[in-house]
Amino acid sequence: MKTYALTYWFTWAFLVIAAALTGVASLKGAFFGGLFASGLSALLTRPYVRAGARYAPLLGAAAGTLWVVAMFLRLSWFGRPDDFLSAQWTLGIDISVHAAGFAGAGLLVALRARHDFGRSLGGGLLLAAAMTAIPYGVIAWIDHRVAGPLEVVLLVNADVQPDEGPVRRAGAVRAELTPAEVAFLKERMLVVDGPGGTEVLDEAGRRYWPLWRRRLVYPGNPGGPVRTLVVLLPPDLSAQTWELPVHQEPTGTALAVLGPAKSVRFSGGPASQAVRLELSLAVRSGDGVPAYQYLQAEVFRSSPVGDLYAPVQAKGLAPAFPVSAADGPANPAEAVKGRPVRPKFGEASGGE
């Protein structure tokens, strides 16, 4: 009975400490989750002893991995969407922590039959700590290089007079280009100070202003280096979806110019093979409702074996000023009267 209790409390204590140090879950979640996981580890006490010191850690690591996968499937079937999204983000670290805890308990029990308590406890702790620290360090390095926040800045052309700038909506958050982004754009396009602030001109002489900027952040990795992707959206593009690369460097800045037929002109350095942004443009219209454009942005993190994490979505991105609709005037009567129609970009799409 003492051996069963030793297995249980060792597993529970290590899971709580490792989860708190690695940020896998809240302390409350680690506390109660460890209580149930430790029960499974205690049930394997006799198999640990039979397997011996050589194979008991392997048995424990396999059992800990299967436990995490089972809990992950339970959340996918019966859990809340927010909890499942968090579980997707922490799946790798969660497996590392539980595999380490179960393996350490297995080695502790197997050594206990041959050696004193101090040596067996030290061996179990050393193995469990090493199995947690090494994978967690690798995962943290990948998150730092790949899964950091992505700042998206959208530049659009507005229907204004040559000596005017776009009129911002009352209360709208003014999107601005940083000095580093202005310097970056000056190397590739013509950037001037106009009546509406900093404006960018393309090859056709069309003027662009930042409509909005949005930082897309994974729930488990809010800090770290920030990539920047400046997107140029020319007028008269139909509803499409573009796959945009981003800069390979975690703090890199890149420019993506959208074109028809889902074409993208990318500049700014080497593109990341693990991160991509999907930007969807659509036009909605209804009876008596002017046509308008709306955008949806989605970030994907890929690997040779598939997407590493669940995508981060941003829908109904609220702009700072109105622009023209992609399919022309929304109200023909007003077009005949000679008054330009500027439907609101993102109107009725729910805001940010």
N, C-alpha and C positions, 0 to 999 in steps of 0.2 A: 504493500500500500504506500509505503514511503517513496518507493521508486516512481509510482504513478504520480504522486503529488509533486515530486521533484521535477518530473517532465512537464507537468502542467504549469507550475509557477515559473519555471525557467522560460518556457515559451512565451507565456503571457507578459512577463516583465520585459523580455527582450523586444517583443513586438511593440509594446507601448513606448519604450525608449527610442527604438529605431524609427518608428512612425513619427514621433515628436521631432526628432533631429532632422529627418529627411523631408518633413512636411507632407507626407503622404495623406494624412487626414488630420482633422482636428483632434485635440487631446481627448475629447469626449468620445469621438468615433473610434479612435484607436483603443481607448479603454474598454468599451463594450464589445467592439469587434474582436479584440484580442481574447476576451473571455470565451467566446464561442470557438475561435480558431484553436485556442489552447486545449480545448476539450478533445478535438480531433487528434492533436499531437499526443495527448495522454493515452488515447486508445491505441496508439501505435507503440506503446512502451515495450510490450513483449516482442513484437517484430524487430524493434531496435536492438534488443539484447541478443536475439537470435542471429541477426545480420552481422553483428560484430562491429568493431571500430572502423573497419575498411568500408563496409557497405551501408552502415546505418546513416551516415550523412547523405548519401545518394538517395536512400529511401525517404528521408525527411525532406530533402529538397524537392523531390517529385511530388510528395504529398502536399507541401506548401504551395507549389505551383497549381496543382489541381484545385486546391481550396480557393485560391484567388480567381481562377477561371470560373469556378462554380458560382462564386459571389457576383462576378461580372455578368454572367448570363442571367442570374436572378434579377439584377438591376435592369438589364436590357428588356426583360419580359414584364417585370412587375414594378420597377422603380420609376421615379419621377425623371423627366427629361434632364433637369439640371444635375441630378445626382449621377445619371448615366454619362453625361458629358464630362463631369469631373472624374469619374472612374476611367473613362477613355484616356484622359490626360495622364493620370497617375498609374496606369496599368503596369508599365514596365518597372517603376520603382516599387509598386505594391508587390509584384512577384518577387523582386529581389529581397525585400524585407521579410516576407513570409517564408521564402525558401531558405533564407539564412537562419531565421528563428527555428524552423523545424529541423534543419540540418544540425544546428548547434545543440538542440535538445537530444537529437539522435546520438551524436558523438558523446555528449555528457553521460547519457544512460549506458552506452556501450562501454565506455571507459570505467564507469562506476563499478562494474563487476570485477575489474582487475586491479584498479588503483584506488587510492584514497579520494575523499571528496574534493579536496583542494585541487589536485591535479586534474581530475575529471571536469570540475567546474571551469578551471582555467582553459583547458582545451576546448570546451564548448563555447566559451565566450570569445576566444581568439578566432575560432572558425567562423562563428556567426558575425563577428565584427568585420572580418576580412570579406566575407561574402556580401555584406551590405555596402561597405565603403567602396570597393572596387567597381561593381556595376553602377552604383549611384554616381560615382565620379564620372564614369563614361557617359551616363545619361545626362548629367548636368552639363557636361562639355558639349554634347550634341544640342541640348536645348539652348545653350548660350550661342552657338554658332548658327543654328538653323531656325529654332522656334522662338525667336525674339519678336517683339512687336513690329508691325509693318505700318508705316505712315503713308497714306495715299492722298495725293493732292490732285484734284481734277481741275483742269483749265478748259474753259469753254468760250465760244464766241457769242456775244450778245448783240441784239438788234438795237444799236444806238447810233446816233449821229457821229460823224468823224470828230467833232469837238466835244463830245460828251463821253461820260463813263457810265457804267451800269449803276442804277439806283438800288441801293441795298434795302431790303425789307426792314421795317421797323422791328427792332428787337433781335434781328438775325445776328448770329455770330459771324463776324467779319473774317473771312479766310485770307491769310496773308502768306506771302512767300518769305522764307527766312533769307538772310544775307548769303548763307552758303548755297541755298537753292538758286538764288538770283545769279550768283557767280557761276554756278554749274550750267544754268540755262544760257548765259551769255556766251559760253563757249560753243553753243550749238545753234542758237537762234538769236534774233534781234530782240533785245529787251530794253524798253524805254519807260520813262516816268510820264504818265498821261493824266488826264483829268480824273480818271477813276482809280488812280494809284499805279502800281507797277503793272504793265501790260506786256504781253509777249506777242510777237508778230511772226506768222509763218511765211512760207515762200510766196503765197498768193497775196500777202499783205493784210490778211485777216487778223484782227486783234482778239486776244484771249486774256481772260482774267480768272483768278482762282475762284471757282464756284463754291467748293467746300474742301475741307481736309478732314480726314478721319483716321484715327489710329486703331488698328485692328489688333487686339491683344488676346492671347490665350488665357483662360482663367487661372492656370497654374504657373504662368510665367509673365507677370506684369512688368518686371524690370528687365534690365539687360540692354544691350545695344539695339538701336532702332534703325531699320532700313527705311529708305524713302523712295517712293515711286511717284514721279510726276507724270500724269496722264493727260495727253492733249486730245480733246474730243472735238473734231471738226464738225461744222454744221452739215445738215442734209444727210446724215447717216440714218439708215433704216434700223429697225429693231434687230439687234444681233447680240451675240455673246462672244467676247474675246478672251483668249487665254494669254495672259501677260506674264512674261518672266520678270524676275526681280534680281537685284544685284547679288552677286555671290558673297561679297563681304557683309558682315553683320551690320556695319554702319554705312554701307555704300548708298549712293544716290544714283538713280537711273531715270531715263526718260522713255516713255512709250507713246508713240503717236498712232492713234487708231485710224483705220482705213476701211473701205468697203470690203465685202466678202471676207470678213473676219481677219483682215490683214493687220499686222502690227509692225511698226518700225521701232526697233529697240536700240538704244544707245546709252553708253555710260560705263562700259566695262564688261567683264565676263559675267554671264548669267548663272544663277544658282540652278543646280540640277535637282534640288530638293524642295524648293518653294515656288509656287506659282499663284497668280491672282486671276480669278475669273470675274470679269466685269460684264454685266448684262444690261442692255439698254432696250427698253420697250416703250411702246406708245399705247396709251389707253384712251378710249373715247366712248361716249354713251349718248343716249337721247338727250339733246339739249345741253350736254356737257362738253366744253371745249376739249380738244385733244391735248394731251400733255405727255411729257417724257418722265420716266422714273428709272432709277438705277438700283442695282443690287450688286454688292461686292462680296466675294467669297475667297478666302485664303486656304490653300491646300498645302500640306507638308507631305512629300512623297519620299519613297525609298525603293530600292530594288525589289522589295517584297510587298509593296503597297503603300498606302497612305499611313504615315506614322501616327497622326492624331486626327480627331474629328475636325472638320473644317470650321472656320470662324466666319459667320455671316453678318452682313450689315444690309438691312433692307430699308427702303423709304428714306434714302439719304436726303436730308433737307438742305436746300441751297440757300445762298445768301441774297440772290437776286434772280429775277425772271429772265428766261432765254426763249428763243424761238422753238416751236415744235418741229419735229423732224418731218412731218407730212404737210407742211405748209400752213396757211391761215386756218384757224379753227372755226371761224365764223365768216363765211363768204360775204355776208352783207357788210360787215365792217371793212373787209378787204376792198370792196367796191367803193366805199366812201373814202378810201385812201388813208385810213387810220391803221398803222401797223399793229398787228395782234401779237402779244408776247405772253403766251400761256405760261403758267408757273411751273418751273421744273420741279417735279416731285410733289405737286399738289395732290392732296387727298391720298397720299401714300403712307400716311401715318407718322411722318417726321422721323427724327433720329431716335 
